Amino acid sequence: MQLNHTFEMKLPLKLIKYINLLIAGLYIFSSSFIHAGEQSIIPAGEFSQNKLDGWLPKKFVNETSYSLIKVDKNRVLKAVSQNSASGLIKKIRVDIKTHPFLNWSWKIENRLAGTFNEKQKSGDDYAARIYIVASGGITFWNTIALNYVWSKNSAKGETWPSAFAPENSVMIALRSSEAPISTWHWEKQNLRDDFKKLFDKEIQFIDAVVLMSDTDNTQKEVTVYYGDIYFSKQ
């Protein structure tokens, strides 16, 4: 997922982050397709099994540290971001007509400090976020993404266009400042419903899952833990 280097140098690094993720659709059609059949769940992140199979790093500004560790006797993915923005990307094509629900757990150890506007480019930092990308294929400008974020300054349930890719990417505050830190939270989102509600599109396939903890705008530090990620029928 590399842009032409000459092209990259002409763009702000934060914008490159979104372009890299969104134009992933140009390459995603070579990713594996999951033939689910009667399978009740489709694993994407099997961190509890000490696996990072298929997860590829993408560095944008400095490097967020990702590692598999044991927490409370369970193996999870730990992310530490110190003035950094880098993610883990997994190309996985899932039919969300049969498996519309995305499930995962996460917790943060500290909130991002300071006052900043997450809806502006200068404040586009989140302790934790999960992107779900639906590829536009050859028409890469039609690639769209849902961004489930742990927000600092937006209310739980609030949605807004991405500051860097407003036509292609929507932010959804699943957790906000009212959510307790150092506590596991379990999430379950209906992707078909969210794509329909936020993009007014009927989506059958998603093509990638992206994890990211980034603090490059606020230049702060945050520690986050991600549990297993999987798709389910119900």
Secondary structure, 3 states (H helix, E strand, C coil): CCCCHHHHHCCCHHHHHHHHHHCCHHHHCCCCECCCCCCCEEEEECHHHCCCCCEEEEEEECCCEEEEEEECCEEEEEEEEECCEEEEEEEEEEECCCCCEEEEEEEECCCCCCCCCCCCHHHCCEEEEEEEEECCCCCHHHCEEEEEEECCCCCCCCEEECCCCCCCEEEEEEECCCCCCCCCEEEEEEHHHHHHHHHCCCCCEEEEEEEEEECCCCCCEEEEEECCEEEECC
